Amino acid sequence: MTDKKTTNKLSTKPVIYVHAKGRGQTSEIQVQALLELGLPLCSRLAYEGITQTRSGFDRPGLLLAELADLFPERPVIFLRAGLQPSKLLLDQLSGLLEQANQPLALSLLSNAETAVNPFSGLQAETQGTTFDLADLVGLLAPGQLHTLTAWTDHFVLLSADLVKRLLAETSDGTMMQQILAVGGQLKVPDSLFLHDPNSRVFTTLKLQPHETAYPPPFSELSARLQDWFNAGITDLPLKPAADKPATLHITHSWGGGVAQWLKSFIKTAVETDEEHPHFQLRSEDPQSGHGYGQKLNLYAGNELRCPIASWWLQPAIKSISDTSPEYQQIMSEICQRYGITRVFVSSLVGHSLDALRSGLPTVQILHDHFPLWPLLSVNPEPYLRTDETPNLKLALHEHKRNREFPDKDDKAWSQIHAAYLHAINEFDVKIAAPGQSVLDLQNQLEPAFKTLTSEVIPHGFPCYGR
């Protein structure tokens, strides 16, 4: 006998109704592919293995009532013939329905409908590309849920609650009008894309000379897609996988030893464990004279030709900041959107100390000694003192012309020093370095580091913290 809990779970699986609006009849092969999803399949058309309905898609009210009689209290999917959503795609949509606090209908981005095609109007050269368009959308999407104001025929998932309310609705309005009348909404997640093999992906917008295209609600995604195509990238550096743990690397854009170590680390990590994606959050200074940390760019793996997300910081961080609500929000968005489970901090230049305070397992990798020693081009050894911090005040005075970060004096650096130590201890940040000599000098710069657990990670060795 099936227990009640299992029965309730099974009853939430949707029923799929296949219609041929705007498309010829579906084929037996397509029907069999849909049946493999393991969901009830209905249509007004007669095919082996599916339930034939009396009502059609042209009479949605009667059709919903018939489907509700056949499959009570189930969500309903209206699907255009020829489209093949995957089980994973449907599971992701079902998860969004479970989180909703209102009667909800969900659609999908797709080239089957111009109104929800994020590639519409883009200029792209796709010859030689190897990536799947749905994977590209999944990587570049901000991860937002947008409200649609018009009905979409290609795919709509109605929650069981919304179906129930629509059946009680007595108005003669369109399906979209009825959804709004019962307090529902039609939304589309910008990270999920359903490819239609029978429709063009890139379509030209036909506008009059006096017209300007009205941006779709997912226009940020479209802008990111255009930047990606402009960069000429033909391979995805990683495949987005929400269920796979990911690593976020905090670094800067200067290059040098940090960049070489990080490139080697990620390359080896991907070669030995392809399922765990890596991301780089880099502080950048696009305009000279305005300090570092003007902008944060997020990159996938070692693909640095085009960021997958960007944030301008107002004001710029310049050298480093103790805490920043804006930076905290960015870190939170990244960790939630890309399933970050650990943070590797290779450089704090242009970042906030909030990079150490995510609450996730965090490793500080000492490529240099910033922020304990902010004079990156000056050897700290002449200013070292036994069992106490170095004479930074004297060093700053003697090297006024060599200061990479003129925004702070010795008192400000002392405050950062204290906040840095507090963050490392409070959030149990682990310490690592590319070589033992780096750890030894760090212990001299701050004797408190002698009590912290540390480890050497040579170039290309990704196994730390697995």
Contacts in CASP RR format, 6 or more apart in sequence:
PFRMAT RR
TARGET T0000
AUTHOR 0000-0000-0000
METHOD contacts of the structure
MODEL  1
MTDKKTTNKLSTKPVIYVHAKGRGQTSEIQVQALLELGLPLCSRLAYEGI
TQTRSGFDRPGLLLAELADLFPERPVIFLRAGLQPSKLLLDQLSGLLEQA
NQPLALSLLSNAETAVNPFSGLQAETQGTTFDLADLVGLLAPGQLHTLTA
WTDHFVLLSADLVKRLLAETSDGTMMQQILAVGGQLKVPDSLFLHDPNSR
VFTTLKLQPHETAYPPPFSELSARLQDWFNAGITDLPLKPAADKPATLHI
THSWGGGVAQWLKSFIKTAVETDEEHPHFQLRSEDPQSGHGYGQKLNLYA
GNELRCPIASWWLQPAIKSISDTSPEYQQIMSEICQRYGITRVFVSSLVG
HSLDALRSGLPTVQILHDHFPLWPLLSVNPEPYLRTDETPNLKLALHEHK
RNREFPDKDDKAWSQIHAAYLHAINEFDVKIAAPGQSVLDLQNQLEPAFK
TLTSEVIPHGFPCYGR
2 10 0 8 1.000
11 72 0 8 1.000
11 73 0 8 1.000
11 74 0 8 1.000
12 74 0 8 1.000
12 75 0 8 1.000
12 94 0 8 1.000
12 160 0 8 1.000
13 39 0 8 1.000
13 40 0 8 1.000
13 74 0 8 1.000
13 75 0 8 1.000
13 94 0 8 1.000
14 39 0 8 1.000
14 74 0 8 1.000
14 75 0 8 1.000
14 76 0 8 1.000
14 77 0 8 1.000
14 90 0 8 1.000
14 94 0 8 1.000
14 157 0 8 1.000
15 39 0 8 1.000
15 40 0 8 1.000
15 41 0 8 1.000
15 42 0 8 1.000
15 67 0 8 1.000
15 70 0 8 1.000
15 71 0 8 1.000
15 74 0 8 1.000
15 75 0 8 1.000
15 76 0 8 1.000
15 77 0 8 1.000
16 34 0 8 1.000
16 37 0 8 1.000
16 39 0 8 1.000
16 40 0 8 1.000
16 41 0 8 1.000
16 42 0 8 1.000
16 77 0 8 1.000
16 79 0 8 1.000
17 42 0 8 1.000
17 43 0 8 1.000
17 53 0 8 1.000
17 57 0 8 1.000
17 63 0 8 1.000
17 67 0 8 1.000
17 76 0 8 1.000
17 77 0 8 1.000
17 78 0 8 1.000
17 79 0 8 1.000
18 26 0 8 1.000
18 31 0 8 1.000
18 34 0 8 1.000
18 41 0 8 1.000
18 42 0 8 1.000
18 43 0 8 1.000
18 45 0 8 1.000
18 50 0 8 1.000
18 79 0 8 1.000
18 80 0 8 1.000
18 81 0 8 1.000
19 43 0 8 1.000
19 44 0 8 1.000
19 56 0 8 1.000
19 57 0 8 1.000
19 78 0 8 1.000
19 79 0 8 1.000
19 80 0 8 1.000
19 81 0 8 1.000
19 153 0 8 1.000
20 26 0 8 1.000
20 45 0 8 1.000
20 80 0 8 1.000
20 81 0 8 1.000
21 57 0 8 1.000
21 58 0 8 1.000
21 80 0 8 1.000
21 153 0 8 1.000
22 80 0 8 1.000
22 153 0 8 1.000
23 80 0 8 1.000
23 81 0 8 1.000
23 82 0 8 1.000
23 198 0 8 1.000
24 81 0 8 1.000
25 45 0 8 1.000
25 81 0 8 1.000
26 43 0 8 1.000
26 45 0 8 1.000
26 47 0 8 1.000
26 81 0 8 1.000
26 82 0 8 1.000
27 82 0 8 1.000
28 47 0 8 1.000
28 48 0 8 1.000
30 81 0 8 1.000
30 82 0 8 1.000
30 84 0 8 1.000
31 41 0 8 1.000
31 47 0 8 1.000
31 48 0 8 1.000
31 49 0 8 1.000
31 50 0 8 1.000
33 84 0 8 1.000
34 41 0 8 1.000
34 79 0 8 1.000
34 84 0 8 1.000
35 41 0 8 1.000
35 49 0 8 1.000
35 50 0 8 1.000
37 85 0 8 1.000
37 87 0 8 1.000
37 90 0 8 1.000
39 90 0 8 1.000
40 51 0 8 1.000
40 70 0 8 1.000
40 71 0 8 1.000
40 74 0 8 1.000
41 49 0 8 1.000
41 50 0 8 1.000
41 51 0 8 1.000
42 50 0 8 1.000
42 51 0 8 1.000
42 52 0 8 1.000
42 53 0 8 1.000
42 67 0 8 1.000
42 70 0 8 1.000
43 50 0 8 1.000
43 51 0 8 1.000
43 52 0 8 1.000
43 53 0 8 1.000
44 52 0 8 1.000
44 53 0 8 1.000
44 54 0 8 1.000
44 55 0 8 1.000
44 56 0 8 1.000
44 57 0 8 1.000
45 52 0 8 1.000
46 52 0 8 1.000
51 70 0 8 1.000
53 63 0 8 1.000
53 66 0 8 1.000
53 67 0 8 1.000
53 70 0 8 1.000
54 66 0 8 1.000
55 61 0 8 1.000
55 62 0 8 1.000
55 63 0 8 1.000
55 65 0 8 1.000
55 66 0 8 1.000
56 62 0 8 1.000
56 63 0 8 1.000
57 63 0 8 1.000
57 78 0 8 1.000
60 78 0 8 1.000
60 175 0 8 1.000
61 166 0 8 1.000
61 167 0 8 1.000
61 175 0 8 1.000
64 76 0 8 1.000
64 158 0 8 1.000
64 163 0 8 1.000
64 166 0 8 1.000
64 167 0 8 1.000
65 167 0 8 1.000
67 74 0 8 1.000
67 76 0 8 1.000
67 163 0 8 1.000
68 74 0 8 1.000
68 163 0 8 1.000
68 164 0 8 1.000
68 167 0 8 1.000
73 160 0 8 1.000
73 164 0 8 1.000
74 160 0 8 1.000
74 163 0 8 1.000
75 94 0 8 1.000
75 97 0 8 1.000
75 157 0 8 1.000
75 158 0 8 1.000
75 159 0 8 1.000
75 160 0 8 1.000
75 163 0 8 1.000
76 157 0 8 1.000
76 158 0 8 1.000
76 163 0 8 1.000
77 90 0 8 1.000
77 155 0 8 1.000
77 156 0 8 1.000
77 157 0 8 1.000
77 158 0 8 1.000
78 153 0 8 1.000
78 155 0 8 1.000
78 156 0 8 1.000
78 158 0 8 1.000
79 85 0 8 1.000
79 154 0 8 1.000
79 155 0 8 1.000
80 112 0 8 1.000
80 153 0 8 1.000
80 154 0 8 1.000
80 155 0 8 1.000
82 196 0 8 1.000
82 197 0 8 1.000
82 198 0 8 1.000
83 110 0 8 1.000
83 112 0 8 1.000
83 154 0 8 1.000
83 155 0 8 1.000
83 194 0 8 1.000
83 196 0 8 1.000
85 108 0 8 1.000
85 155 0 8 1.000
85 194 0 8 1.000
89 108 0 8 1.000
89 192 0 8 1.000
89 194 0 8 1.000
92 189 0 8 1.000
92 192 0 8 1.000
92 242 0 8 1.000
93 106 0 8 1.000
93 108 0 8 1.000
93 157 0 8 1.000
93 189 0 8 1.000
93 192 0 8 1.000
96 104 0 8 1.000
96 106 0 8 1.000
96 145 0 8 1.000
96 189 0 8 1.000
97 104 0 8 1.000
97 106 0 8 1.000
97 157 0 8 1.000
97 159 0 8 1.000
100 159 0 8 1.000
102 183 0 8 1.000
102 184 0 8 1.000
102 185 0 8 1.000
103 159 0 8 1.000
103 161 0 8 1.000
103 162 0 8 1.000
103 165 0 8 1.000
103 179 0 8 1.000
103 182 0 8 1.000
103 183 0 8 1.000
103 184 0 8 1.000
103 185 0 8 1.000
104 159 0 8 1.000
104 161 0 8 1.000
104 162 0 8 1.000
104 184 0 8 1.000
104 185 0 8 1.000
104 187 0 8 1.000
105 156 0 8 1.000
105 157 0 8 1.000
105 158 0 8 1.000
105 159 0 8 1.000
105 162 0 8 1.000
105 179 0 8 1.000
105 184 0 8 1.000
105 185 0 8 1.000
105 186 0 8 1.000
105 187 0 8 1.000
106 156 0 8 1.000
106 157 0 8 1.000
106 186 0 8 1.000
106 187 0 8 1.000
106 188 0 8 1.000
106 189 0 8 1.000
107 116 0 8 1.000
107 148 0 8 1.000
107 152 0 8 1.000
107 154 0 8 1.000
107 155 0 8 1.000
107 156 0 8 1.000
107 157 0 8 1.000
107 186 0 8 1.000
107 187 0 8 1.000
107 188 0 8 1.000
108 116 0 8 1.000
108 154 0 8 1.000
108 155 0 8 1.000
108 188 0 8 1.000
108 189 0 8 1.000
108 192 0 8 1.000
108 193 0 8 1.000
108 194 0 8 1.000
109 116 0 8 1.000
109 117 0 8 1.000
109 118 0 8 1.000
109 137 0 8 1.000
109 188 0 8 1.000
109 189 0 8 1.000
109 190 0 8 1.000
109 192 0 8 1.000
109 193 0 8 1.000
109 194 0 8 1.000
109 218 0 8 1.000
110 116 0 8 1.000
110 117 0 8 1.000
110 154 0 8 1.000
110 155 0 8 1.000
110 193 0 8 1.000
110 194 0 8 1.000
110 195 0 8 1.000
110 196 0 8 1.000
111 117 0 8 1.000
111 119 0 8 1.000
111 120 0 8 1.000
111 133 0 8 1.000
111 195 0 8 1.000
111 196 0 8 1.000
111 199 0 8 1.000
111 200 0 8 1.000
111 201 0 8 1.000
111 203 0 8 1.000
112 154 0 8 1.000
112 155 0 8 1.000
112 194 0 8 1.000
112 196 0 8 1.000
112 199 0 8 1.000
113 152 0 8 1.000
113 153 0 8 1.000
113 154 0 8 1.000
114 120 0 8 1.000
114 203 0 8 1.000
115 148 0 8 1.000
115 150 0 8 1.000
115 152 0 8 1.000
115 216 0 8 1.000
116 148 0 8 1.000
116 152 0 8 1.000
116 154 0 8 1.000
116 188 0 8 1.000
116 216 0 8 1.000
116 218 0 8 1.000
117 201 0 8 1.000
117 203 0 8 1.000
118 137 0 8 1.000
118 190 0 8 1.000
118 193 0 8 1.000
118 216 0 8 1.000
118 218 0 8 1.000
118 221 0 8 1.000
118 222 0 8 1.000
118 225 0 8 1.000
119 133 0 8 1.000
119 201 0 8 1.000
119 202 0 8 1.000
119 203 0 8 1.000
119 222 0 8 1.000
119 225 0 8 1.000
120 202 0 8 1.000
120 203 0 8 1.000
120 205 0 8 1.000
120 222 0 8 1.000
121 202 0 8 1.000
121 203 0 8 1.000
121 204 0 8 1.000
121 205 0 8 1.000
121 213 0 8 1.000
122 202 0 8 1.000
122 222 0 8 1.000
122 225 0 8 1.000
122 226 0 8 1.000
122 229 0 8 1.000
123 226 0 8 1.000
123 229 0 8 1.000
124 202 0 8 1.000
124 225 0 8 1.000
124 226 0 8 1.000
124 229 0 8 1.000
125 229 0 8 1.000
125 232 0 8 1.000
126 201 0 8 1.000
126 202 0 8 1.000
126 229 0 8 1.000
128 234 0 8 1.000
129 234 0 8 1.000
129 235 0 8 1.000
130 234 0 8 1.000
130 235 0 8 1.000
130 236 0 8 1.000
131 234 0 8 1.000
131 235 0 8 1.000
131 236 0 8 1.000
132 195 0 8 1.000
132 236 0 8 1.000
133 193 0 8 1.000
133 195 0 8 1.000
133 201 0 8 1.000
134 192 0 8 1.000
134 193 0 8 1.000
134 194 0 8 1.000
134 195 0 8 1.000
135 236 0 8 1.000
135 239 0 8 1.000
135 240 0 8 1.000
136 225 0 8 1.000
136 228 0 8 1.000
136 236 0 8 1.000
137 190 0 8 1.000
137 191 0 8 1.000
137 192 0 8 1.000
137 193 0 8 1.000
137 221 0 8 1.000
137 225 0 8 1.000
138 191 0 8 1.000
138 192 0 8 1.000
138 193 0 8 1.000
138 240 0 8 1.000
139 236 0 8 1.000
139 238 0 8 1.000
139 239 0 8 1.000
139 240 0 8 1.000
139 300 0 8 1.000
139 308 0 8 1.000
140 221 0 8 1.000
140 224 0 8 1.000
140 225 0 8 1.000
140 228 0 8 1.000
140 308 0 8 1.000
140 309 0 8 1.000
141 189 0 8 1.000
141 190 0 8 1.000
141 191 0 8 1.000
141 218 0 8 1.000
141 221 0 8 1.000
141 224 0 8 1.000
142 190 0 8 1.000
142 220 0 8 1.000
142 221 0 8 1.000
142 224 0 8 1.000
142 309 0 8 1.000
142 337 0 8 1.000
143 189 0 8 1.000
143 190 0 8 1.000
143 191 0 8 1.000
143 337 0 8 1.000
144 189 0 8 1.000
144 190 0 8 1.000
144 218 0 8 1.000
144 220 0 8 1.000
145 187 0 8 1.000
145 188 0 8 1.000
145 189 0 8 1.000
145 190 0 8 1.000
146 187 0 8 1.000
146 188 0 8 1.000
146 189 0 8 1.000
146 190 0 8 1.000
146 217 0 8 1.000
146 218 0 8 1.000
147 185 0 8 1.000
147 186 0 8 1.000
147 187 0 8 1.000
147 217 0 8 1.000
148 186 0 8 1.000
148 187 0 8 1.000
148 188 0 8 1.000
148 217 0 8 1.000
149 176 0 8 1.000
149 186 0 8 1.000
150 176 0 8 1.000
151 174 0 8 1.000
151 175 0 8 1.000
151 176 0 8 1.000
151 186 0 8 1.000
152 186 0 8 1.000
152 188 0 8 1.000
154 194 0 8 1.000
154 196 0 8 1.000
155 194 0 8 1.000
156 186 0 8 1.000
158 166 0 8 1.000
162 179 0 8 1.000
162 182 0 8 1.000
162 184 0 8 1.000
165 182 0 8 1.000
165 183 0 8 1.000
165 184 0 8 1.000
166 175 0 8 1.000
166 178 0 8 1.000
166 179 0 8 1.000
166 182 0 8 1.000
168 182 0 8 1.000
169 178 0 8 1.000
169 181 0 8 1.000
169 182 0 8 1.000
171 177 0 8 1.000
171 178 0 8 1.000
171 181 0 8 1.000
173 181 0 8 1.000
176 186 0 8 1.000
179 185 0 8 1.000
179 186 0 8 1.000
188 217 0 8 1.000
188 218 0 8 1.000
190 218 0 8 1.000
190 220 0 8 1.000
190 221 0 8 1.000
191 240 0 8 1.000
195 201 0 8 1.000
205 213 0 8 1.000
207 213 0 8 1.000
215 222 0 8 1.000
216 222 0 8 1.000
224 308 0 8 1.000
224 309 0 8 1.000
227 306 0 8 1.000
227 307 0 8 1.000
228 306 0 8 1.000
230 306 0 8 1.000
231 305 0 8 1.000
231 306 0 8 1.000
232 305 0 8 1.000
233 303 0 8 1.000
233 305 0 8 1.000
233 306 0 8 1.000
236 300 0 8 1.000
237 300 0 8 1.000
237 301 0 8 1.000
237 302 0 8 1.000
237 303 0 8 1.000
238 270 0 8 1.000
238 277 0 8 1.000
238 278 0 8 1.000
238 300 0 8 1.000
238 301 0 8 1.000
239 277 0 8 1.000
240 277 0 8 1.000
240 338 0 8 1.000
241 275 0 8 1.000
241 277 0 8 1.000
242 339 0 8 1.000
244 275 0 8 1.000
244 276 0 8 1.000
244 277 0 8 1.000
245 276 0 8 1.000
245 339 0 8 1.000
245 341 0 8 1.000
245 342 0 8 1.000
246 276 0 8 1.000
246 277 0 8 1.000
246 278 0 8 1.000
246 279 0 8 1.000
246 338 0 8 1.000
246 339 0 8 1.000
246 340 0 8 1.000
246 341 0 8 1.000
247 269 0 8 1.000
247 276 0 8 1.000
247 277 0 8 1.000
247 278 0 8 1.000
247 279 0 8 1.000
247 340 0 8 1.000
247 341 0 8 1.000
247 342 0 8 1.000
247 343 0 8 1.000
247 344 0 8 1.000
248 279 0 8 1.000
248 280 0 8 1.000
248 281 0 8 1.000
248 334 0 8 1.000
248 335 0 8 1.000
248 338 0 8 1.000
248 340 0 8 1.000
248 342 0 8 1.000
248 343 0 8 1.000
248 344 0 8 1.000
249 262 0 8 1.000
249 266 0 8 1.000
249 278 0 8 1.000
249 279 0 8 1.000
249 280 0 8 1.000
249 281 0 8 1.000
249 343 0 8 1.000
249 344 0 8 1.000
249 345 0 8 1.000
249 346 0 8 1.000
250 281 0 8 1.000
250 343 0 8 1.000
250 344 0 8 1.000
250 345 0 8 1.000
250 346 0 8 1.000
250 347 0 8 1.000
250 348 0 8 1.000
250 351 0 8 1.000
250 355 0 8 1.000
251 258 0 8 1.000
251 259 0 8 1.000
251 262 0 8 1.000
251 280 0 8 1.000
251 281 0 8 1.000
251 282 0 8 1.000
251 283 0 8 1.000
251 346 0 8 1.000
251 347 0 8 1.000
252 258 0 8 1.000
252 282 0 8 1.000
252 283 0 8 1.000
252 284 0 8 1.000
252 292 0 8 1.000
252 347 0 8 1.000
252 349 0 8 1.000
252 350 0 8 1.000
253 282 0 8 1.000
253 283 0 8 1.000
253 284 0 8 1.000
253 285 0 8 1.000
253 297 0 8 1.000
254 349 0 8 1.000
257 367 0 8 1.000
258 346 0 8 1.000
258 347 0 8 1.000
258 367 0 8 1.000
258 368 0 8 1.000
260 459 0 8 1.000
261 346 0 8 1.000
261 365 0 8 1.000
261 367 0 8 1.000
261 434 0 8 1.000
261 459 0 8 1.000
261 460 0 8 1.000
262 280 0 8 1.000
262 346 0 8 1.000
263 302 0 8 1.000
264 459 0 8 1.000
264 460 0 8 1.000
265 457 0 8 1.000
265 459 0 8 1.000
265 460 0 8 1.000
265 461 0 8 1.000
265 462 0 8 1.000
266 278 0 8 1.000
266 280 0 8 1.000
266 301 0 8 1.000
266 302 0 8 1.000
266 462 0 8 1.000
267 302 0 8 1.000
267 460 0 8 1.000
268 460 0 8 1.000
268 461 0 8 1.000
268 462 0 8 1.000
269 276 0 8 1.000
269 278 0 8 1.000
269 462 0 8 1.000
270 278 0 8 1.000
270 301 0 8 1.000
272 462 0 8 1.000
273 462 0 8 1.000
277 300 0 8 1.000
277 301 0 8 1.000
277 338 0 8 1.000
278 301 0 8 1.000
279 298 0 8 1.000
279 299 0 8 1.000
279 300 0 8 1.000
279 301 0 8 1.000
279 308 0 8 1.000
279 334 0 8 1.000
279 338 0 8 1.000
279 340 0 8 1.000
280 298 0 8 1.000
280 299 0 8 1.000
280 301 0 8 1.000
280 302 0 8 1.000
280 304 0 8 1.000
281 296 0 8 1.000
281 297 0 8 1.000
281 298 0 8 1.000
281 334 0 8 1.000
281 351 0 8 1.000
281 355 0 8 1.000
282 296 0 8 1.000
282 297 0 8 1.000
282 298 0 8 1.000
282 299 0 8 1.000
283 292 0 8 1.000
283 293 0 8 1.000
283 295 0 8 1.000
283 296 0 8 1.000
283 317 0 8 1.000
283 347 0 8 1.000
283 349 0 8 1.000
283 350 0 8 1.000
283 351 0 8 1.000
284 292 0 8 1.000
284 293 0 8 1.000
284 294 0 8 1.000
284 295 0 8 1.000
284 296 0 8 1.000
284 297 0 8 1.000
285 291 0 8 1.000
285 292 0 8 1.000
285 293 0 8 1.000
285 294 0 8 1.000
285 295 0 8 1.000
285 316 0 8 1.000
286 294 0 8 1.000
286 295 0 8 1.000
287 294 0 8 1.000
290 316 0 8 1.000
291 316 0 8 1.000
291 318 0 8 1.000
291 319 0 8 1.000
291 407 0 8 1.000
292 316 0 8 1.000
292 317 0 8 1.000
292 318 0 8 1.000
292 319 0 8 1.000
292 349 0 8 1.000
292 350 0 8 1.000
292 405 0 8 1.000
293 313 0 8 1.000
293 316 0 8 1.000
293 317 0 8 1.000
293 318 0 8 1.000
293 350 0 8 1.000
293 351 0 8 1.000
294 312 0 8 1.000
294 313 0 8 1.000
294 316 0 8 1.000
294 317 0 8 1.000
295 310 0 8 1.000
295 311 0 8 1.000
295 312 0 8 1.000
295 313 0 8 1.000
296 310 0 8 1.000
296 311 0 8 1.000
296 313 0 8 1.000
296 327 0 8 1.000
296 330 0 8 1.000
297 307 0 8 1.000
297 309 0 8 1.000
297 310 0 8 1.000
298 307 0 8 1.000
298 308 0 8 1.000
298 309 0 8 1.000
298 310 0 8 1.000
298 334 0 8 1.000
299 307 0 8 1.000
299 308 0 8 1.000
300 308 0 8 1.000
309 334 0 8 1.000
311 326 0 8 1.000
311 330 0 8 1.000
313 324 0 8 1.000
313 326 0 8 1.000
313 327 0 8 1.000
314 326 0 8 1.000
317 324 0 8 1.000
317 327 0 8 1.000
317 350 0 8 1.000
317 351 0 8 1.000
317 352 0 8 1.000
318 350 0 8 1.000
318 405 0 8 1.000
318 407 0 8 1.000
319 349 0 8 1.000
319 350 0 8 1.000
319 371 0 8 1.000
319 374 0 8 1.000
319 404 0 8 1.000
319 405 0 8 1.000
319 407 0 8 1.000
319 408 0 8 1.000
320 348 0 8 1.000
320 349 0 8 1.000
320 350 0 8 1.000
320 351 0 8 1.000
320 352 0 8 1.000
320 353 0 8 1.000
320 370 0 8 1.000
320 371 0 8 1.000
320 405 0 8 1.000
320 416 0 8 1.000
321 327 0 8 1.000
321 351 0 8 1.000
321 352 0 8 1.000
321 353 0 8 1.000
322 352 0 8 1.000
322 353 0 8 1.000
322 415 0 8 1.000
322 416 0 8 1.000
322 419 0 8 1.000
323 352 0 8 1.000
323 353 0 8 1.000
323 354 0 8 1.000
323 357 0 8 1.000
323 419 0 8 1.000
324 352 0 8 1.000
324 354 0 8 1.000
327 351 0 8 1.000
327 352 0 8 1.000
327 354 0 8 1.000
327 355 0 8 1.000
328 352 0 8 1.000
328 354 0 8 1.000
328 357 0 8 1.000
331 354 0 8 1.000
331 355 0 8 1.000
331 358 0 8 1.000
334 340 0 8 1.000
335 358 0 8 1.000
335 360 0 8 1.000
340 358 0 8 1.000
340 360 0 8 1.000
341 360 0 8 1.000
341 361 0 8 1.000
342 360 0 8 1.000
342 361 0 8 1.000
342 362 0 8 1.000
342 363 0 8 1.000
342 465 0 8 1.000
343 355 0 8 1.000
343 356 0 8 1.000
343 358 0 8 1.000
343 360 0 8 1.000
343 361 0 8 1.000
343 362 0 8 1.000
343 363 0 8 1.000
344 362 0 8 1.000
344 363 0 8 1.000
344 365 0 8 1.000
345 351 0 8 1.000
345 355 0 8 1.000
345 356 0 8 1.000
345 362 0 8 1.000
345 363 0 8 1.000
345 364 0 8 1.000
345 365 0 8 1.000
345 429 0 8 1.000
346 365 0 8 1.000
346 367 0 8 1.000
347 367 0 8 1.000
347 368 0 8 1.000
347 370 0 8 1.000
348 355 0 8 1.000
348 370 0 8 1.000
348 371 0 8 1.000
348 420 0 8 1.000
349 370 0 8 1.000
353 416 0 8 1.000
353 419 0 8 1.000
353 420 0 8 1.000
353 423 0 8 1.000
356 362 0 8 1.000
356 364 0 8 1.000
356 420 0 8 1.000
356 423 0 8 1.000
356 424 0 8 1.000
356 427 0 8 1.000
356 429 0 8 1.000
357 423 0 8 1.000
357 426 0 8 1.000
357 427 0 8 1.000
358 427 0 8 1.000
359 427 0 8 1.000
361 430 0 8 1.000
361 465 0 8 1.000
362 427 0 8 1.000
362 428 0 8 1.000
362 429 0 8 1.000
362 430 0 8 1.000
363 429 0 8 1.000
363 430 0 8 1.000
363 431 0 8 1.000
363 432 0 8 1.000
363 464 0 8 1.000
363 465 0 8 1.000
364 424 0 8 1.000
364 429 0 8 1.000
364 430 0 8 1.000
364 431 0 8 1.000
364 432 0 8 1.000
365 432 0 8 1.000
365 433 0 8 1.000
365 434 0 8 1.000
365 457 0 8 1.000
366 431 0 8 1.000
366 432 0 8 1.000
366 433 0 8 1.000
366 434 0 8 1.000
366 438 0 8 1.000
366 439 0 8 1.000
366 442 0 8 1.000
367 433 0 8 1.000
367 434 0 8 1.000
367 438 0 8 1.000
368 376 0 8 1.000
369 380 0 8 1.000
369 438 0 8 1.000
369 441 0 8 1.000
369 442 0 8 1.000
369 445 0 8 1.000
370 376 0 8 1.000
371 413 0 8 1.000
371 416 0 8 1.000
371 417 0 8 1.000
371 420 0 8 1.000
372 389 0 8 1.000
372 417 0 8 1.000
372 420 0 8 1.000
372 442 0 8 1.000
372 445 0 8 1.000
372 446 0 8 1.000
373 380 0 8 1.000
373 390 0 8 1.000
373 392 0 8 1.000
373 445 0 8 1.000
374 392 0 8 1.000
374 403 0 8 1.000
374 404 0 8 1.000
374 405 0 8 1.000
374 408 0 8 1.000
374 413 0 8 1.000
375 395 0 8 1.000
375 396 0 8 1.000
375 399 0 8 1.000
375 402 0 8 1.000
375 403 0 8 1.000
375 404 0 8 1.000
376 404 0 8 1.000
377 402 0 8 1.000
377 404 0 8 1.000
378 395 0 8 1.000
378 399 0 8 1.000
378 402 0 8 1.000
380 390 0 8 1.000
380 395 0 8 1.000
380 441 0 8 1.000
380 445 0 8 1.000
381 441 0 8 1.000
383 390 0 8 1.000
383 391 0 8 1.000
383 392 0 8 1.000
383 394 0 8 1.000
383 395 0 8 1.000
384 390 0 8 1.000
384 444 0 8 1.000
384 445 0 8 1.000
385 391 0 8 1.000
387 447 0 8 1.000
388 447 0 8 1.000
389 417 0 8 1.000
389 445 0 8 1.000
389 446 0 8 1.000
390 444 0 8 1.000
390 445 0 8 1.000
392 410 0 8 1.000
392 413 0 8 1.000
392 414 0 8 1.000
393 410 0 8 1.000
396 403 0 8 1.000
396 409 0 8 1.000
396 410 0 8 1.000
396 413 0 8 1.000
408 416 0 8 1.000
417 446 0 8 1.000
421 446 0 8 1.000
421 448 0 8 1.000
423 429 0 8 1.000
424 431 0 8 1.000
424 452 0 8 1.000
430 453 0 8 1.000
430 454 0 8 1.000
430 455 0 8 1.000
430 465 0 8 1.000
431 439 0 8 1.000
431 442 0 8 1.000
431 449 0 8 1.000
431 452 0 8 1.000
431 453 0 8 1.000
431 454 0 8 1.000
431 455 0 8 1.000
432 454 0 8 1.000
432 455 0 8 1.000
432 456 0 8 1.000
432 457 0 8 1.000
432 464 0 8 1.000
433 439 0 8 1.000
433 442 0 8 1.000
433 454 0 8 1.000
433 456 0 8 1.000
433 457 0 8 1.000
434 456 0 8 1.000
434 457 0 8 1.000
434 458 0 8 1.000
434 459 0 8 1.000
435 456 0 8 1.000
435 458 0 8 1.000
436 456 0 8 1.000
439 449 0 8 1.000
439 454 0 8 1.000
439 456 0 8 1.000
442 449 0 8 1.000
443 449 0 8 1.000
443 450 0 8 1.000
455 464 0 8 1.000
457 464 0 8 1.000
END
